[in-house]
Amino acid sequence: MHKNKKRFNLSGSVIAKEILLLVIPLTIIAMSILSIMGFNYSKRVIVDNLDKQMLTSIDNTSDNINALLVKERAVAEGISKAVENIQENIENIEDELLEELLVKFAGL
């Protein structure tokens, strides 16, 4: 009986080794696959969020540029009207007064 018990322990350890040799690689492979899937999912989520943030940033920048261009256009139109008014008024000013204004303006 003592021999049977020894043989059972020996065969039990062989079966345990075989099970470990089967389970450990399968576990490592499964964990590797899960890690790769998690990495790819995380990468996709990060890229999608960055794309959304960049589009939002581009929209905000575009709105700011449009507002600035509208202001600049209004300034240019105002200057244009002022120059037109000055040109119309210059025709009515006497030559001496015009010369005096030009000297004062130019600082000569």
Secondary structure, 3 states (H helix, E strand, C coil): CHHHHHHHHHHHHHHHHHHHHHHHHHHHHHHHHHHHHHHHHHHHHHHHHHHHHHHHHHHHHHHHHHHHHHHHHHHHHHHHHHHHHHHHHHCCCCHHHHHHHHHHHHCC
